[in-house]
């Protein structure tokens, strides 16, 4: 039940992993050397798993050379197995170190008398095109095989030609004329022409090549009007235009022309498919005339299938910049109402179509227009969109078929988008959802609850009056224990938590617990408790976690649940805070800290090597330190109240120019209190820095979790700023950098409440600073304590990443040279440089790039002298340490780079290699890992000999005197 992340390789040292890899490779090598064909084939097909487990070049190079040997001497079936392995392991091909030797062994089969063997070799070469794009012997063999009389060999040559054309400009230029002759030649069969034409999609390396290919395709479209030929040619035409970019407007016009004029449905379908491809890839190239022509075709077609295809293209365009161009570039746009446009007419006509798919595209177009063109007066369109969505909701919620569920998902997504852009429509949308919830099918109810929760997270639209309907439905559902009912219990509970985030009434809690006891399993109860923790209903969460403690089979799960129970109890203690009641606030914080300390002990016990719970531990430790800092600040403020400084303090301070004297009598007590305030400010700033570090280390976290961490960081900065502005340095305090926080779009109720507290505290501090300069200590203390209490009264939200890891990304590093024993140092002479090679593999979970993707990897190499040996010479400080940084872009999840390091000082040096990643937005994430090796710098033999002779008082011999660093070479 703990957060389940996909486990990767155990973090063993590279030396140990290499031994494991070698033993695995030797095991497969035994199979390859077996005399039985079955065992050989079994060994070959197990290689992709080996590459996945040990993805470093040293093993992959050896493995591919062994496979090449099997390919060279084996039969055609073995060759086919090797070909399949090569195609499956395409992203590992660039890790082959001995490319020449690998190609040489494979290429030797091309001279076989067996056309099938030659065909498999050609396909093998084509699969390797990414690493041998400019091999002339491979180019020549492909050209030669295109003239073969064996169909299998010709098809293999076509496959290889397509792959090499995509990789090599020289090959594409050279083969283009050959392909043209074969396509236009009368002797070439039609089915072979259909296979040759797609090669032309790769002729985009320069403008002239693309232009000549387009001319040839244009001739083919007119010369061969058969359906198959037109479909293949048009699709190749589209792919070529999409790659070369310059001809996309012409291609859109050509496709629209075929869509309008060609009577064949197959050609029309192909044109729609290609138009959708261009709409997704380059929406900015669509002119108003193009969209208008597509609207006219959709309005005129009698076929529902074609109409749905055209609407799918228009709905894809309606969510992009193309829709703004359509409305802004219309002639006489100022005087034209939105309803008079053909696109709007089409969407309105389709909203109530008897085909669900057409209706879904119609409402999506209306929703996108309402969301994109907010500067226009689109009130009638908004109403049309809402009515269309409600009609689809009623239709699809009664139907349990997969098609109806897919349409319902589109409808609910449009509802969320419309409410987000047009908040005044939220009430009617929510009411229609709640009304329909009672009569809907279970599958539809789950989706509708997700939609309700998404809307309520953005806007507080679920009033208390609606809670009764939800509770009635909850009681009704709880009588059944099917899987769908369990899912629905979780979804409904989430909506209930969102709708009553401030506090759950006793009645609501009783109903939820009763239904869970009657019909739910432990997993459902855990998911509901998890949702309660996310929404800040900690009292409910604590009771559910408590009930689950005895239902788990693993002690790790027990400790995990126990820690969650303690955290919920700690946060529940903070809900009883009252303003101006500072002694009770201190006791509440002390009680919360007591539970948090118990919880962190359980959380540490719940962690395992494969699931170390590092984010959870870091987040909770920061929360503990934050609560302790708040408690210390309230104590300090109370101390200032019990011994207030005299009124003459400001005068003394102004006279003497000493800021410390603003605390009143320059007594030890006043000085101590001032220093305590300064210490508190520094502590809050330090906490903000640590929250920033936690943020940077959470590359796989979802945006809501990151925003939560950011809010905790801002609360620390806010309190430190308030201390500085009110007590330490009122004159230089600036409010401008803090005043823009409230302008960002709020995504959740927790964020809304935190931002409200931030703004309120800033206004209080600013008004005190302006009205009463200098601020009285009583007022400043009251303001600080109330700020702390206001922040703590907002129930903490434990976001998704605390419980669940949807994206998993890790980096594995390998250093060479690398010692067999990690504690053993690498020996280097002090007059030489060490070439340190750093290789790395990026490993992903089941959903790579779900929240963010790795653009490049930043590698930092630093060395520190651990122990000196020999005499202590004066050496420039530049030579004492190595500090280097390089950025590399992973290709197929692999990267490699080298560093040159100096070790002039004799002794043992500690080299640390740390990796961090940079995402596609340029943000740096400190993901690790950090790898350490030791280097022992030794004195070179000649210097050692000279030094020993000097110590013994002997002058160096003539021959030795003439020998220098240069003469040795």
N, C-alpha and C positions, 0 to 999 in steps of 0.2 A: 504494500500500500504506500510505501515511501515513493518519493519522486523517482520515476523509472527512466533512466537514460540508457541509451544503447551502449553496452560495454564494449570498449575497444581493447587493444592489446594492453596487457599489464605493463606498468611502467618499469620494465627491466632495463638494465644498461645495454648499450648497443653491442658490447662484446658478447653478452649472454644471448641476446637475440640472434646474433650472427651464428653462434653455435647451433641454436635451435634451427635456424634457417638451413645451415649446412647439413644437419642430420635429416631434415625433411627433404632436401634436394637429393641426398644420397639414397634415401628410400625410393624416390621416384626414379632415380637413375637405375636402380636395380630392376624396376619394372620395365624400363626402356631396353635394358640388355637381355630381358627374358626371351626365350625362344618361342613363347606362345603369343600369338597375335592378340588374343583377348587381353592379356596382362599388359602388353605394350600400349594398346589403345586406352586401357583404364589409366595407365600412368600419364599418358599424354593429356587426357581430358581433366586430370586433377591439377594441371599447372596453373590455370587461372586463379584457383583458390589459394595456391602458394603465393602468387603475385600479390593477391589482395592482402594476405597476412604479412608478407615481408616485402614491402614495395620499394626497397632500395636497390640502386644500380648493380651493386656487386653480385647479388644473387640473380637478378633478372638477366644480366649479361650472360652468366654461366648457363642459366636455364634455356635461354633462346639459342645459344650455340649448340646445346645438346639436342634441342628440337630441330635445328637446322640439319644436324647429322642424321636424325631419324628421317627427315624429309628427303635427304640425299640418297639414302640407301634403302628406305622402306618401300612398301608397295603403295598403290594409289589410295587405298583406304586409309592407311596411316598418314599419307600426305594430306588427305582431306581433313583428318582429325587435327593435324598441325595447323592447317589453314583456318579452321574454325577457332582454335585456341588463339591464333594471331589476331583474328578479327575481334574476338571478345576482349583481348588485352591490348587494344589499339593505343590506349593512353599510356601504356608502359613502354611502347616501342622506342621512344626517345631516350630511354635510360640504357639502351644497348650501347656499350662502350666500343666493342669491336665490330662496327657496322660493316666494314669491308669484308671481314672474315665471314660474317653472317650472310651477307648477300652472295658472296662467292659460293658458299655451300648450297644455297637455295638455287642460284642461277645455273648451276651445272646441269640441272634437270631439264633446262629449256632445250637442250640439244638431243633429248630423247627421241626415239622413233615413235613413241606412243603419243598420239595426239591428246589423249586424256591427261597424261602426265604433264604435257606442255600446257594444257588448259589450266590445270591446278596451279602450275608454277606462275602463269600469267596472273591468276587471281591473287596468288601470294604476293607477287610484285606490286599489284595494284593496292593491296591492303597495307603494304609498306611504303606507299608513295610519300607519306609525310616525312620519312627520314631519308629517302633517296630520290628527291624530286628531280635532280639534274643528272642522273646516271644515264649516259648516252647509250650504253649497251641495252639497258632496259627499254629506252625509247625505241631503239632499232628493232628489238624483238617484237614489240607491240605493233609497230607499223607492218612488219613482215607477217605477223599472224593475222592481221586484218584481211590479208589476201588468201588465207588458207581455204581449202575446200572442205574442211571439217567444221560443221556448225558449232560444235561444243567449243572448239578452239577460238572461233570467231567471236562467239558470245563472251568468252573470257577476255579476249583482247579488247572488246568494247568496254567491259567493266574496268579493265586496267586503264584504258585510254581516258575514261571519264575521271577516274581518280587522279591520274597524272595531270590532266588538263586543269583540275581544280588547284593543284599545288604548284605547277611549273608554267611560267609564261612562255619559255622557249618551246616546250613541248606543245602547248596550246597553239602557238603561232605555226609551228611546223605541221601539226596534224590537221589544222582547220581545212586546208585545201583538199587533203586526202578524204576527209569526212564529206566535204561538199561534193566531190566527184562520185563517191559511193552512193550518196543520197540521190543525186541527180541521174546516176547511171541506170540505164534500162535493164542491165543484167542483174541488178541488186533486187532481191525479193522484197515485197512490201513489208513483211513482218520484220525483216532485218533493218529496213529504213526506219520503222517505228522505234527500234532499239538504238539506232545511230543518232536520231534527232536530239534526244535529251543531252547528248554530249555538248551541244552548242550552248547550253545554259552556263557553262564554265568559261566561255570566251569573253570574259569581262576584264581582262588584265590591262588593256589600254583601249582608248576611244576608237581607234581605227579597226581593231579586231572586233569590238562589239558592234560597230556600224556594219561591217561586212557580214557578220553573223545575222544581224537583223534583216539585212537585205535578202539573204538566202531564205530566212524563215518567212519573209513576206512573199517571196516567190512560191514557196511550198504551199502556203495557205491558199493562194489563188490557183496553183497548178494541180493540187490534189485535194479536191473538195469532199472526199469521203469523210464520214463521221470520225473514224478512229484517227485518221491523219490530221484532221483539223483540231481535234482535242489535244493530241500530243504536241502538235506544233504551237498551238496557242498557249499551252501551259509552259512549254520551254521558253516561248516569247516572254511570258510574264516573269519567270524566274531570272531570265537574262536581264530584263529591265530592272527588276528589284535589286540585282547585284550591281549593275552599272549606274543606277540612279538617274542618269540624265534623261532617259526616255520614258519615265513613268507616266507623265501626262499623256503622251501619245498612246501608250499602252492602255490607259484607262479609257480613252476615246475609242480605241479599237475594240476593246471588250464590250463597251456599251453599245457599239454598233452591231456586234454579233448578237448581243442580248436582245436588241430591238428587232433586227431584220432576219436573223436565221430562224427558220421554223422548227429546227430539231431541238427537242427538249434536252437531249444529252449535251449538246453544245451550249445551250442556255445555262444548264447546271454548272458546266465547267467555267463559263464566263462569270457566273455568280461567285463560285468558289475562289477564282483568281481575284475578283474585285474585292472580296473580303480580305484576302491576303494583303493586297495593296492598301486597303483601308486601315488595317492594323499596323502595317509597317510605316507607311508615309501618308497620314491623314492630311498633312499640310499641303500636299500637292493636288488635292481635290478642289476644283473650282466650283463656283455656284452652278454653272451650266452642267457640270458632271452630276451633281446631286439632283438637279432639276430633271435631267434626263432619266436618272434612275427612278425618281418618284413617278414620272409619267409612265414608265414601263410597268411599275408595280400597280399603278392605278388601272392600267389597261389589261393586265394579264388575267385570263379566266382560271388559271391553275393555282390552287392553294399552295402546292409545294414550291412553285417558283416564286410566288408572292412572299412566302415565308423566308426564302433565301435572300430576296432583295431587301426585305425588312431587316434581316440580320445584318446586312451590310450597312444599312442606314442607322441601325441602333448602335453599331460599332462606331460609326462616324459621329453620331449625336453626342457621344461622350468626349469628343476631342475639340481641337481648335477649329475644325472644319465647320461646325455648326454656327460658330460666331461669324465666320466668313459668309456663310449662307445668308444669314439675316442682315449683316451689315452691308454687304455689297449689292443688295437688291435695288433695282431702279425704283426711285421714289420711296425708299424705305421709311422715311420719316412719316409719310402720310398713310402707309400701309399697316393695317392691324395684323397681329400675329396669326389670326385665324385664316387670313386670306392666302397664306403660303400653301403650296401644294404638299409640302412635307407635313405640315400640321393637319391638313385635310386628310391625308393618307393615314396618319396616326390615329386621328379621331374616328375615322371609318373602321379601322382595324381593332379598336379597343374592345368592341363588343362582338367580334367575329366568333362564329361557332367553333373555329379551330383555336385550341388553347395557345398553341405556339405563336400564331399570328397575333392574337390578343396580347400575349406577353411582350412581344416586340413593340406593339403599338404603345402600350403604357410605358415601356422603358424609354421610348423616344420622347414622349411627352414629359416624363420625369427629367430626363437629361436636358431638355430645352428649358424647363422651369428652373433647373439648378444652374445651368450655364449662363443664361441670358437674364441675369437678375436686374440689369439696368432697365429692361423693358417692362411695360405694364402687361403682365401675363396672368392677371387674375382669372380670366375665363379658362385659360389653359391649366392652371393649377387645379381648378374645380374639376375639369375634365379628367385630369390625371387621377385625382382622388376617387372620383366615381368609377373610373375604369379599374383602379386597383381594388376597390371594394367589391366590384362585380367578379373579378378574377378570384378574389379571396373566397367568396361564397362558393364559387364553382369548384375550385381545386381542393378546398378543405373537406369536402364531402367524398372525395375520390381518393382511393388508396393506391392507385396505379403509379408506377415509376414516372410516367410522363407528367401526371398531375403534380407529383411531388417536385419534379424539376421546375415546372412552371410556377409552383407556389414559392420556391426559393427565389426565383427571379422577382416575383411580386413583392415578397417581404423585403428583399434587398432594396428595391425601388422605394418602398415605404420609408425605410430607415434613411435613405439618401434624401428623399423629399422633405422629411421632417427636419433633418439636419440643416438643410438650406432654407427652408420656409417654416420656422418654428410655430407660426400662427396656425398651421394645419395639424399640429400634433394632437390636439384634443379629439378631433373627429376621427383621426386615424386610430388612436388608441381605443376609443369607444367601439369602433367597428371590430377591432381585434378581440376585445373582451366579449362582445356580443356573440361573435362567431366561435369563440373558444369552447362553449358548452356543447355545441352540436357537431364539432369537427371530429375527424378520425384521429386516432392516437398519434400517428406519424405527423400529421399536420399540426396537432396541438404542440408537439415538441418544438417544431420550427417556429410556430407562432409565439411560444414563450420566449425563445431566443430573440425574436424580433422585439417583443415587448421590453425585454431586459435591455437590449441595445438602445432602444429609444429612451427608456427611463434613465439610463446611465448618462445620457447627454442632456436630457431636460427633465425637471421634476414634474412629470405629467400624471403620475399615478397617485391620485388623491386617496385619502383614507376611506372615502365612500366606496371605492372600487375594491378595497381589500376584502369586503364581505363576499363578493362574487368569487374571488380567487380562493378563499377558504372553503366555500361550499364545494367548489370543483375539486379541491384538494381532498376533502373528506370522501367524495364520490370515487375518486381514482384509487385511494388507498385501500379499497376493498378487494383489489385484484393484485396478483403478484407476478404477472408476466414481465418479460424483459422490457417491453415497450412502456409498461406502466412504471417500472423502476426509473427508466430514463425520464419519463414525464414527471415523476415525483421530484427529481432533481431540478428539472427546468422550471417547474412551478414554484418550488421553494426559492429558487434564485430570483424570480420575479417578485415574490413576497418580500424577500430581504431587500431588494432594490427599492421597492415601493415604501418600505418603512425603515429607512437606514438609521434614523435617530434612535429608535428603541422599539423592540418587539413587545407587544402586550403579553401578559401572562396567558391569556386565552389562546393567542396565536401559537405561542410556544407549546402549550398543552396539546393543541390539535396536531401540530407537526410531529411531536414525540409519539403521540398515540398511533398515528398512521405508520410511523417508522417501526414501532413495535409490532403492529399487526401484519404488515405486508412487505416489509423491506428486508434486504440482506445487509450484511455489514458494509459492503462496498458502497451501496447507495447511501447509507448513513454517513460514511466517511466523506463522500462527495458533497453531501448537503452541508456537513460541518465545514468542509473546505470553503464552500461558497459563503457560509456565514462569516468565516475569518476574513475573506476578501472584502465583504461588505461592511465589516466593522461590528457585526452582531456577536460580540465575544462571549456574552453569557450563554447564548444558545450553543455556540461552538464548544464551549468548555463542557457543557453537559453531555453533548454528543461524543466528544473525544473520551470522556470518562466512561461512558457506556461501552465503548469499543475496546477498552484496554484489555479485557479478558477474552476477546474474540480473535486474537491474532496468534499465529503459530511460531513466529520468530521473535527472538528477544530484541533484534534490531528494530522491528516494527513496533514492539511494545515501547521501547525507549523513544521512538519517533512520535508515537501518539501521546506518550506521557509529556514529552517536551511541548507539543502543541497545546495540551491541556494547561500546562503551567503558563505558557505565553498568553493564552486566552484569559486565564485567571488574573494575570498581571495587568493586562489591558482593562479588564473589567474593574479592577481596583481604582483605575484612574477616572472612571466615569462619574464617581461621586464627588469630584472636585467642585468647589464653589469659589467664586470671586470674593476677595477680601477676607477669606478664611485661610490664612497662610499656615497656621499650625496643623490644621487638618490636612492641608495639601502635602505638608512634609510627611505626615504619617501615611497618607495614601501612596506617595512615591516610595517610601520605605517598604511598604507592604508589596508594592509592585516589583521592586528590586529583589525582594526575597524570593518571589515566585520566578522571576527571570533567572536568578542564579541557579535555582533548582532545574529550570528548563534547559539552560545551557549545558549543565552537567549531563542531562539525559540526551540532549542533541549530540553531544560529543560521543556518547556511548552508542548512538544509533548509526554513526558514520562507519563506512567500510572502505577498504582500499579502492574498490571499484566505484563507490559512490561516496566521496569524502564530505559531501554537504558543505562545501567551502563557502558558497554564497550565503547559505542559511546561517552558518556560524558567524560569518563576518557581519551580516545584517543585525543579528541579535546582540552581538558584542557592542556594536555601535549604539544600539538602542539602550543598552545598559549604561554605557558611558554617558549618553545624552541625558538619561534620567538622573544620573549622579551629578552631572553638571548643573541641571535645573535645580536639584535639591541644594547644592552648594550655593547657587546664586540667591535662592530664597533665604537661606541662612544668613548670608552676607547682608542682604537688604534688611533683615530683621535686626542684625547687629547695629546697622546704621540708625535704625529707628530708636533703639534703646540708648544710644549715646549720640544724639544729634550734634552737629558742629554749631558753633555760635554764629550769630548774624554778621559778626565783624570779619568772618573768614574771607569773604570776597574782597573786602578792602585791603586786608593784609596781603592777599595774593596779588592784587593789582599794584600795591606799593612795592612789594619785594620782587615781583616778576616770577615768583616760584609757583608753578601749578600745583605742587603738592600741598601748599598752604590753603588751597580752597577747601580742604577737608576740615578746616577749623583749627583748633589748637594743634600746634605741631607736636602732638603727643605720640607716643608709641602706638596707642590704640588707633588714632586717626590714620597714621601712616600705614598701619597694618591693614585697615579696612580698604584704604585706597589701593594698596598692592593686591589685596584679594580681588577687588574689582578688575584690576588690570589682568590678574591671573585668569579670572573667569572669562574675560574677553578673549584672551589668547587660547584658552581651552576650547571655546566655541569655534574659533577659527581653525584650530587643529582638527576638531571633529568634522568641520565642513570639508577640509582637505581629505580626511579619511573617507568621507562619503563620496567624494570625487574619485578617489582611488577605487572604491568598490564599484562605482559606475563604470569606470574604464576597464575593469576586469570582467565585466558581465557582457561579453560580446553576444552570447546566445540568448540574452533576456528579451522578452517582449517589450513593446514600447510602454505599456502601462506600468510594468515593474520599474523600468528605468525612470519614468516620470515620478514614481513614488520615491525612489532614491533621491532624485533631484529635489523634490519637495522637502525631504528631511535635511538635505544640505542647505536649502534656502532658509529653513527655520533656524539653523545654527548661525548663518550669516546675519539673519535679521536680529537675533538677540545680541550678537557681538556688536552690530551697528548701533543698536539701542543703548547699550552700555557706554559706548564711545560718545554717542550724541548727547546723552543725558548727564553723564558723570565725568568721564575722563577728558574729553576734548570737544566741548559744544561748539566752539567757533569754527573748527575746520570740518565738521561733519557735513556730508553732502547727501541729499535725498534723491538726486536725479537718477543715479544708477539703479535705485531700487523701485522707482515709481512706475516702471513700464511692465512689471511682472504680471499685472492683472489683465493685460491686453491679449494674452495668448488664448487660443480656443481651449475651453475646459472640456475634458473628456469624461470625467466621473464626478459623482457626488462628493467623494473624499477630496478630490482636487478643488472642487468648488468651495468647500468649507475651509480648506487650508488657505486658499487665495483670499477668501473673505477675512480670515484672521490676520493674514499678512497686511492687507490694505488697512484694516482697522488699527493695527499696532503702529504702522507707519504714520497714519494720520494723527494718532495720539502723540507720538514722539515729536512729530514735526510741529504740532500745535503747541505743545509744552515748550519746545525749543524757541518758538517765535514769541509766544505770549510772555513767558516768564524767563527772561534771560538775565542773570543765570538762573537755572532751574532750581527750585527748592528741593532739598533731599527727600523730604517726605513725598512730594509729588513724583519724583523720579523713581523712588523705591516702589511706590504703589503701581506705577506704570509698568515697571519691569516684572513685578510679581504677577500682575494681571495678564501680561503678555505670555508668561510661562504657563499659567493656568489655562488661558484660552487655547494655546497650542496643544496642551495635554488633553483638553476636553474633547478634541476631535478624535474619534476612535481610530486607532491605527489600522491601516488596510494591509493585510498580508497578501501580496499580489501573486499572480499565477506562477512566476518563476520560483517562488518559495516552495511550491508544491510539485511543479511539473515543468519538465524541460522539453519543449517542443522542437527546438533546434539544437543540434549538438555538433560542435566544431572543435577539433583538437589538432595540435601540430606535434609531429614527432621529429626530433632532430638526430642526426648522426654526424659525428665529428671524425675526421681522419687527418693526421694519424691519431689512433685511439689505442690506449693500452689495454692489454688483456685483463689486467686487474685494475679496477677504477682507482685504487689508492696508490698505484705505482706511477711515478712521474715519467714523462717522455724526456729523453736526453737530447739536448741541443747545445752546440758550441756557441760561445758568446760572440764570436765574430761572424756568425751566420744568422740568417733570418728563417723563421719557421713559417712554412706555407700551411695555413690551417684551412682545410676544406670543410665547409658546412653544407650538408645536404638536409633537406627536410621534405616531409610528406604531410599534406593537409588531409585529415580524416574527417568524414562527415557522418552524421546519423541518417535516419530515414527521410528527413526533410531538409536537404541542404539548401541554404540560402533563403529560408522561410522569412526571416526578419531582416537580415543584412548579409552581404556577400563580401568575401575577401578580394580586395583589389591588388594588394601587394603585402609583402611581409618585410618588416623592418628588423634587421639583425644587429644587435649591439655586442661588441666584443671588448672586454676590458681585462687587464691583467694587474695583479697586485703582488708585490714581493712579500713572500711569507717569511723566509729565513735567508740570511746572507751567509755566504761562505767566503773565506779569503779576506784580503786586506780591504779597508774601507777607503776607496779612492773617491775623489770629488768628481762626480759625474753630473752633467747637465740634467735637470729635472725632466726634460722631454724624453730622455732615454730610460727613465726609471719606470714609466708606466706606458701601457698601450690602451688607447681609447679610440675605437673605430665604430662606424655605423654604415651599413649598406642597406639599400632597399631593393628587393627582388620581386618580380612578378611570377607567381606560380603558373606553370603551364601543365594542364592535366593534373593538377593538385601536387606537382613536384617542383622544387626549386633547388638551386645549387649556386654557391658563390665561394670565393676564397679571400683570405686575409693574410697579409704578410706582417709578422710580428717580430719585434726586436727584443732580445734579452741580453743586454750588454752587461748588466750586473750579475755576478756569479751568485747562485743560490737557487732556491725553489720558488717558483712563481705559480700563482693560482689564476688560471684563465677561466673567465665566466662568459658564456654565450647565452644571451637572452633574446627571445623573439617576441615581437608584438605585431599585430596585424593592423592594416589600414583598409577601411571599407570603401565602398564605391563613392561615398560622400567626402572622403579625405579625413575621416575621424580616426584617431589612433586609439587602439584598444590593447591594453596590457594583458594579453591572454597567457603569456608564457609559451613554452616551458623555459626553465633556466637550467643550463647544463654546465658542469664544471670539470675541468681536467687540470692536472698538475704538470709543470714543465721544470726540469732541472737544467739550469744554465751552467755548462762546464767550460773551463778554460781550454782554449785550443792548444794542441800539443806543443807547437813551436813557442808560443808565449810562455807556456809552463816551463819548457826547457831553458829558455833565456832567463826566466826569473830564478830558477834553481841555481843556475851558474852564477848569477849575480849574488845570490845569497851565500854561495860557497867562496866568493871572491875571485872566481876565474873569469878572465875576459872571454867573450865569445870568439870562436874561431873565425878565420877570414871568410871561410865559405858561408858560415852562419850569418856573418855581418852583412854579406851581400844579399842574403835571401830576404825578400820582402813579400808582402801580401800579393803583389802583382807577379813576382817572378815565379811563384808556385804554379801559376797557370800557363 
